[in-house]
Every structure is written in structure tokens, then in C-alpha cells.
Amino acid sequence: MSDDLQRLLSIMARLRDPDDGCEWDTAQTFATIAPYTIEEAYEVADAIERNDLPDLKAELGDLLLQVVFHARMAEEAGAFAFDDIARSIADKMEARHPHIFGSESGTMDSARWEDLKAAERETAGAESAMDGVARALPALLRAEKLQKRAARDGFDWQDAQGPHAKIIEELEELATADSDKVEEEAGDLLFAVVNLLRFRGIAPEDALRAGNAKFERRYRAMEQLAGGSIAGLDIDAQEDLWQQVKRNEKS
């Protein structure tokens, strides 16, 4: 273990010391730290998207701290320690690359990767193809993973026309839904959209992220054209600015 990593582990142990550690750190649990872990993972992704390598280094450090934090709490509970985490993932990566670390031949592709993961789930006693799809995943990503699991069992549309027609059906059902069914029908619509994107080879999370970025970029441009804010303009004036921004982008 490197000196820097050992130093980080020692810092966390000191912060969690029940007698003279940090009050905030000693009060934390797995549940209270989990949101920070998720947040740090997103900040890593953001640094990558911005191609900001100095920030990526810092964000990866923040994410590593989350792993160290969880590992320390688990060690205090007598469950496992940081070394056990490292050993576990090392064993998993060797098992998932039998053509590199084992005697098998061939190359790795998404289908083979999924077969190896499915075998792991079966060995672990999975009772359903849906087992292991984390509930804490972003909803669009989880929908995509659930659909891919079902598709492996043959439960899937034959082509993209199926989910396309389903979207139209769900739009109509949402438009006529009773108030107590609106959320359910909205979920069905989004699920159908994810299905269509999956057939088109588009990651839903990436698509929505790009859509968010486009909307934010255009809205900021509208504000600039309006001299700082569009809040005082009527809807027609706002729409004119929106169309102007779109024309400016094309030119």
C-alpha cells in the first residue's frame, strides 16, 4: 500500500475516533454518507465531460474519500476493511477477464461481459433476472438496464416500430388519465421512450444530459439578448428571443 493511501486511511481513522475525532464525521452512517458518494460520482463525470483533467484529479480524490469513509465505518462494525474491498474487486476483475487472467481465449464484448455477470448473479443465488439492478440508479439508467435484462430473456420488441407505437399509445393514455393515474401513465411514457432510444443505440442518460445542456445554453443566450433577464417579458417576446437564439446557432 502506498504511503499516500495509508495516510488517507489514517486520517479517516483519526476523524472517526469516538473520543477525540471530528463531531461531524463520527456522527455519520452509511445512509447519511450515501448521498455524498453519489454526488461525488456525478462530479467525476462532470469533470470528464468538461475534459478538465486537473479537476478530474481532485474529484477522483473526493470519490476515493467516500470509499475510504465507507470502509472505515464497515471496519468499525467488524464487517470488512479497505483491503477487503480492494481484494474483492481484484478477484472480480480477474474472474470477468478469463481471456486475460485465465485459460479461455477470444475477446471481450458486451454480450460476453453480460454473460459473465449473469453467471455471477446465478452463483450468488439470484432469483430473478431483475436482481442486482440497483434501485438507487438514476431512473432513466435503471429503466434501460431493466429492459436489457428482459431482452436477454427474449422479452423485447422485434424492432424500433414497437416502442415507437408504444410512445404514441402512452401519450394518448397520459392525456386522458384520471388525476390519480397521471404519474403512473407519465412513468409508462418515459419507460417507452427509453425503449425506443435503446433500439436506436442511444443512452437515455446521455441524450437527456445533452438536451439539458442545449436548453441551458439557449436560455443563457436569451438572457444575454434581453440584457440579463427575460422575467419581465411576455411569452411572445420570450418566444421571439428563443427563435433568435436558434437562428444564431444555425448561422
N, C-alpha and C positions, 0 to 999 in steps of 0.2 A: 504494500500500500504506500502511495506517495506521501511525502511529508505534508503537502498542502491538504490532501484529503484527510489525513489523520488530524491535522489542525482543525479542519472544519467539524469533524466528528467530536473533537474535544470541546470546541466552542459550544456546540449544541448541548453536550452533556452538562457543561457549566451553566448554560442558560436554563436548563431544565432541573437543576439541582433543587430539591424540595426545601432546603434550609436557607440558602443564600443565592438562589438563581433569580432570574427576571420574573416579576409577578405575572406579566402577560404571557410569557412562554410557558410557565408552569401551569397556567390555567387552561391551556389548550388541550383539545382532544382530537381524535381522528376526524370527527364530524365537523368541528369548528375550523380545522385546517383545510379540509377538502375543497371548499370554495376558492381558497388562495392557490391551491395546487392547480385547479382548472384554469384560473385566471393567468397564472404564470405560463401554462402551456400555450394559451392563446397569445400571450405577449411574445413568446418564442416564434410562433407562426407569423405574427405581425412583423417582427424584425426580418424574418426570411423574405416575406413579401416585399418589404422595402429594400431588400438587399443591403441592409445595414449590418455589416459584419462586426464592428465594434459593439453595437447594441446587442447583436445576437450573442456575443460572448457574455455580456452582462446578464441577459435574460436566461441563458442556459445555466448560469450560476444561480440565479434565483430559483430556477426549476430544480436544480440539484439540491438546493437547500430544503425544498419541500420533501424530497426523497429522504434526506438526512433527518428531517423533523419526524416524519412518519416512522422511520426506522428506529429512532431513539425512543419514541413512545411505545413501540412494539417491544423493544428490548426491556424497557422498564416493566412491561406487563409479562415478561418471560415468554413471549411468543416467538420472536426472531430478532435478528440484528442486521446491520448493514451488510456484513459479509454474507449472510444467508440470502439476501436479496441479490447480490452480485452472483453468487453461486447458482441461484435458481435461474436467472436469465441466461447465464453462460451455458447451463445444461440445456435450456430450451433452444437456444440458437444453434447449438451443435446438433440437437435432435431434428431441428427443422431444416438443416442443410446436410442431409445424408450423402449427397453427391460431393460434398466438400470434406466433411469430417468423418464420413462413413465409407462403406464399401459400394454404395449404389452409384450408378452412372447417370448420365443425362444432364439436363439443365433445369433451372428453376423458372417457373412461370406462375401466373396467378392461380391456375387450376391445381397445379401440384401443391402450391402453398396452402390452398384451402383444404385439399385432401389431408395434408399433414395436420392442420389444425383440427379438422373433423375427427381424425384418429385420436388426437389428444383429448378432445371432449368426450369421446366414447370411453377411453381408458379412465377418465376422471368420473365416469358414471352419469354422463348427460342423459336425460330422459326425453329431451325434445331437441329438434333441430334449431329451435329458438333459444336454447340455453346458451348463456355466455355473451349475449348481446347486451352490453351494459346499459342500464336504464338511465344513467347519468349522461349518456352521449347527447349531443345536440339532436333535436328531434328529426331534422332532415337526414342527418347522417345515420341515425338509428333506423329510420324508415328504409333507407337504401340497403342497410345491412340485413334487415329482416327480409326484405324482398329477395336479396341474393341467396339467403339461406333457403327460402321457399323454392327458388328457382333450381337449386341444386337437387331438390327432390322432384323436380319436374312440374311444380305448381307455378306456372308462369304463362304470360301471354305468348302467342305464337309469333307475333310481330308488333311493331310500334302502333299499328292501327287499333289494337285492343286498348291500350292505355289512353290513346288519343280520344277514342269514342267514350271511354270511361270519364274523362275530364268533362266532356260536354254533358254527360249524364249527371255528374256530380254538381256541375254549375246549375243545372235546372233544379236539382233537389235542394240545393242551398237557397235558391231564390224563392222556393215555395215552402221552406221548412218552418215549422212552428218554433216559437221562441225557445222552447226547451230542447230543441233539436239542432239549433243553428251551429253550436260549437262542434257537435258530432259531425254534421254534414261538412263543415269547413275542414275538419280533420280529414274526412274522406277525400275531399277535393285536393288537398295538399299531398296526400298519400298517392293519389292518381298522378299528380304532376311529377312526383319523384319517380314513379314507374316509367313515365314517358322519357324523362331525362336519362334514366338508366339505360333504356333501349337505345338512346341516341349517343351513349358513351359519355355523358356529361355528368360530372359530380355535382349533385344538388347544392352542397355547401359552397363549392367554388362558384357556381352560377349565381347564387344569391349574394355572395360576397362581392362579385363583380357588379351585380346590379346595385347593391348598396353604394359601392364606390362611385358608380356613374351618377346616381341620384345626388349624392353628396357633392360631387364635383360640379354638377349643373346648378344645384341650389346655391352653392357659394358664388358661382358666376352670376346668377340672378341678383344676389345681394350686392355684388360689386357694381353691376349695371344700375342698380337702384340707389347707389350711394351709401350702402351699409345695411339696409334692412328693407324687406318687402312687406312688413307687417301692416303698414298703413295704406297699402294699395288694394283696390278692389280686385275681385277674382279675374276680371277681364284683363286688367293691367298686368297681373301676375302671369297670366297665360301668355300674354304678348312677350314678356321677358323670357319665359320658358322657351318659346318658339325661337326667339332671337338667339338664345344660347345654343340651341340645337343647330341653327343655321351657321353660327360662328364655328361650331365644331366641324361641320362638313366642309367649310371653306378653309 
